[in-house]
């Protein structure tokens, strides 16, 4: 009894059994429509977040959080640079690397590749390439043995397996009695890896660090130093800190620059998908608006009686805002609960659905990510809930204004 008059009227109209069952049906449809729209938006964004996280994990499992390299071709003082970088508390580990482009040849098959020379023991600290080995071990890349590790797609194209020989040519020349010839070396395939990213599985090869340096005639120098950080999202700030702490001229980069276009495209896709699916919430809000217009039309006599009893137009307006807001809030809460439940159980529900239909949605023969990942971000849920509530509230304003404009004499003339 201590509730405001407008709230009491709004709750009464929401709970009362309407004479017009069609209006009651539309109110139910409004709640269901808002709930489904909110649940769909939460679930789709969670799946997109899951795909983004999966791709980021796979890319950064091969790439580095940050790199330090010389402005010229070789970083001679890399031990000192690595030691200086490790002084930063955000840096977990460092590893030297030699990188370059090459051509790999087996018989008549020829392919361009990205070559990376690594120290297997140190590389394990900054990347998880060792966990993706399907044949052999990364530790088999020992100095002087000239072993090589290929991606699975490249190995299949060249039709090679561990133990086979391949010729590796680099874009440098050697002067011989026969003339100027490209430099090449025969390597033994010691392992195969599969990351699940075509870019790496098809175009990346690994050598021992010293073998790669010998091939490129770099002596004790390397291309640069790879860094692993505690928090990969702090890479830009940490990179600037390290760059300022180094006494010399070096090139410091991080993963947000190296893969900027890719992650920017993913972020843009997520934003566009959010805007498109937000239209579903807008449609649900229009249904609430239509329902309230019919309620106002149906309740004109009641509104007129309330006006004659002393209710102000403002009170009538607020009462119908309460009616629409309750429907919007119920729809939003149900949608949030359903969306959160689906997002947290996507990886369980999808296999059940595949088993029931006998169809695999993401076949591993076609897609590198064969499951449906999901990552529920609380800020997304809050943003979607606020959007749904705001649209639901806005949809009540016009019908409520119409209700406040009802003239008692006109409404009761034929009663």
N, C-alpha and C positions, 0 to 999 in steps of 0.2 A: 504493500500500500504506500510505501514511501518512494516508489519509483516515479519519475517524471511522467506527467500526463501523456506526452507524445510517445514515450517508450511503451506505456501501457496499451495505448491504442494500436501502436505498431505490432506489439506482440499478440494482441487480440486478433487483429486481421491476419496475422501469420498462422495462428493456431486454429482459428475458427473454421468450421465446416462450411464451405461456400455453397451457395445455392447453385452456382454455375460450375458444374464439374469440369467443364472444359478449361476454365481458368485454373482450377486446381491441378489439372493435368499439365498445363503449360508451366506452372510453378515447379512441378516435379522435374519436367524436362529442363528447366533453367538450371536447377541444382545439378542434375546429371551432366548437362552440357558443360557447365563451368568445371565440374570435377574432372571430367574426361580431358578437357582442354589443358588444365593445370597438370594433370598426371602425365599427359603426352609430352608436354613441354619439359617437365622435369626429367622424364625417362630419356628422351632424345638427347638433351644436353648432357646427361650423365654418361650416355654411351659415347658421345663425341668427346667428352673429357677423357674417357677411358682409352679411346683410340689415340688421342693426342699424347697421353701419358705413355702408351705402349710404343708409339713411334719415337717419342723422345728418348725412351729407355733404350730402344734398339740402336738409334743413331748415336747416342752418347756412350753406348757400350763399345762403339768402334772409334768414334771421334773423341776429342778431349774437351774437358771443361774449359781449358785455356791453354795457350801455347806461347812460348817465347822463342823467337828465332832471330837470326842476324839479318841485317839489311842486305848483306851480300849472300853468297851461296853457302857459306860454311860458318858454323858457330864453333870457334876453336876453344873458347873458355867456358864451355858448357858446365863443367863441374862446379865452377864458382857461381855461375848463374843459377844452377839448381840449388846450391846451398843457400843462396840469398833468397830464393823463392820459398824454400822450406821454412824460413824464419817467420813468414806470414802465418798467423795462427789459423787462417781459413784454408790453408793448403794441407791436404792429407798426404799426397805422395807426388813424386816427379819421376819422369822416365825420359831418356834421350831417344831420338828417332832420326832416321834418314829417310827422306821422302823424295820421290821423283816419278817421272813418267817413263814407261818402257813398252816394248813390244814383246809378246811371248809367242813362240812358234813351236809347233809340233807337226812335223811332216809338212803338209800343204796348208794346215790350219794356222791362222795368224790372228792375233787379237791385241788391241791396246789395253794396257792395265795401269793402275796406280800402284806403284811399288812403295812398300814401307819396310825399312830395316829397323828391327827392335831387339832389345835385350829381353829375352823371355822372362827372366826373373823380375826385372823392373817393370815390364809391360803389364804383368799380372796385377800390379798395384794401381794402375791407372785405367785399365780397361778390362772387360770380361770376355775377350776374344777366346781365351782358353776354355771357357765354359761352353763355347759354341763349336768346338771341334767334333766333327763326326767321324774322323779317321786320323790317327796319329796324335801327336801332342805338340804343343807350341815349344816345349822344352827341347824338341829334336832339332831346333834351329841352333846348331852349335857352330862356333866360329871355325872357318876353314873347311867345313864339310860341304858347303854350298848346297844346302837344302832349301826348299821353298814350300810354302803353304798356300794353297789356292782356295778360292771360294767355290762352293758346290756347283753353281751355275757355270762358271768358267771351266771347271774340271769336266763337266758333262759336255760342254761344247768342244773342248779339245780332246775329249775321249781319253783322259788320263786318270790314273789311280796312283796311290802311294807306291813308290818304287820306280815309276816311269821317269824318263828324262825329258826335259824341256829346255829350249834355248831362249835365253832372255837377252834382248838387245835394247840398248839405251841410246838416246839421241846425242851421243858423243862419238867422235871418230878417232881411229888409231891409224898412224901412218906406217904402212908396211911396204916391203919391196913390191908387192902387187898393187900398191896404190893406197888411196885413202878409203878405209872400210869402217862401217859402224862397229862400235864395240859390243861384243856379246860374250856370254858365258853360259855354259851348260850347267843346269841345276837338276837335282833329284827331288821329285815330289815326295815330301815326307808327311804331309797331312792335308786334310780338307776341312773347311769350316762352313757352317751355315748360320747366318745371322737372321735371315728372314727378310732382308732388304736387298732388292735386286741390285741397287747401286753398288753394294759391297760384295755380294755373292757373285756378281758377274765381273766386277772390274778391280778387285783388290787382291794383291798378293803380298805375302810376308816373307822377309829374309832375315837372316841374322844381322845384327847391327854392324859388326865388323866386316862381314861379307859385302853388305851394301856400300859401306864406306870405301872399301877396296874397289868395288865396281865403279864407283863414281870418282875415285882418286881424291878422296877427301882427307886422307891421313887420319889424324886423331879427331878431326872435326865431325860435327853432325849438322843436320838441318835445323834442329831445334830441340826444345824440351817440352814435353807434355805435362800438364798439371791436372791433378784431381782435387776437387774442393769439397769441403764439408757440405756446403749448400750450393748446388749448381745455379740457383737463381740469383746468387750474389756474384756471379762471374764477372759482370761488367765492372762492379765496384772493386772487386779484388784485383782484377786486371790493371785497373788504374793505380791502385796502391802499389802493386809490384813494379809497374813501369816507373813510378816515381822513386822507388827504392833502389833501382839498378843504377850503377855508376857506369854508364856507357850508352851507346845508341843501339837499341834493340827494337824489334817489332813484337808487340804483345797483342794478342787477339784472344777472343773467347767464342764459345759456341753460339752465342746470340748473333754474332757477326757472320760467322762461317755458314750458318744455316738460317740467316735472317729471312730470306724470301720464303722458304718452306714454312717456317713457323708463323710468319705473318699471313700466309695463305690459309693456314689452318685456323688462325684466330679470326680471319675475315669470314671464312666459311661458317664458323660457329656463330658469329654475330648475325650473319644473314639468315641462318637457320632459326635463330632466336626470334628475329623480326617476323619471319614467315609464319612460324608456329604461334606467335603472339596474336595473329589474326584469328586463331581458333578461340582464344580468350575473348577477343573483341566480338566474335559472333555470339558467344555465350552471353556477353553483356547486352547485345542487342535483343536476345531472347528475353532477358530480364526486363528490358525496357518495354517490349511489346506486352509482356505479361502485366506489368504495372499499369500500362495504358488501359488494358481491359479491366483491371481491378478498379481503377478510378472511375471508369464508365459504369461498372456494376455497382459501385458504392456511392453514387452521387447523392442518393437520398440520405444515406447515413452521414455523409459529409455535410449536407445541408442542415440536418438535425443538430449535428455538433456545432455548426456555426451559430444556429439560433440559440443554443445553450451557452454561447459565449466564447467558443474556441476561436482563436485568431487565425488568420491565413498562415502565419508563421508556424503555429502548432500543427495545422493540417499538413503543411509541407514537411515538417520534421517527422511526423507520424508515418508518412509514406516513404520517406527516406529510410526510416527504420525497417519498414517492410522489405524494401529492395536490398538493404545492407545485410539483413539477416539471411536472405537467400544467397547473396554473394559470399558471405562469410562461411555459411555451411558448405556451399559448393567448393570454395577454396580449401577449407580444412579437409574435406573428404578427398579432394584432388591431391593435396600435399601428402596425406597419408598413403594414398594409393601409389602416387609417383615415387615416394621414398621406398615403399615396399618393393615395387617393381625394379627400381634402380639397384637396390641391394641384393636382388635375387635374379638378375638378368642371366648370369652365368649358370644358374641352376634351371631356370625356366626354359631357356632356349634349347638345351639338349633334350628336355622332355617334349617340347614342341616338335623338334626334329624327329624324335623317335615316334611321335604320334602321327606325323605326316609322312614319314619315310623320306624326307628331303632334307639335305644339308644346306643350310643357307650360305655358309662361307666355306666352300670346298677348299681344302689345302692344295689341291691341284691347280687352283686358279688364284687364290688369295694367300698372301704370306701370313696374314693374321687370320687364322681359321676359327678363332673363338670370338665371342662378342664381349669385349671388356667394358667395364663400367666403373666410373669414379664419381661418387656423389659429393658435390662441393656445397657446404651449407650456405655460402653466400649466394649461390645460384637459386637455391630453394627459397631463401628469404626474398630475393629480387623478384622471382616469379610470383610468390604469394602477395607481395605488395602490389605488383602490377595487376593481378587479378582483383584484389580488393579495390584498388583505385578505379579500374574500369567498371566494376560492379557498382561502386558508389556514384560515379559519373552518370551511369545509365539510369539512376533513380531521379536525377534532378529534374528532367523535363516532365515526367509523369507527376512528380510531387508538386511541381509548379502549377500544372494543370489542375491538380486537386485543390490547391490553395486558391485558385481563381473561380471555383464553383460558386455561383450565386444561389443562395438558399431559395429565393422566390422562384427562380426559373426551375430549379431542380425539383421543388415540391408542387409545382403548378398542377401536374396531372397525377399526383399521388392520392 
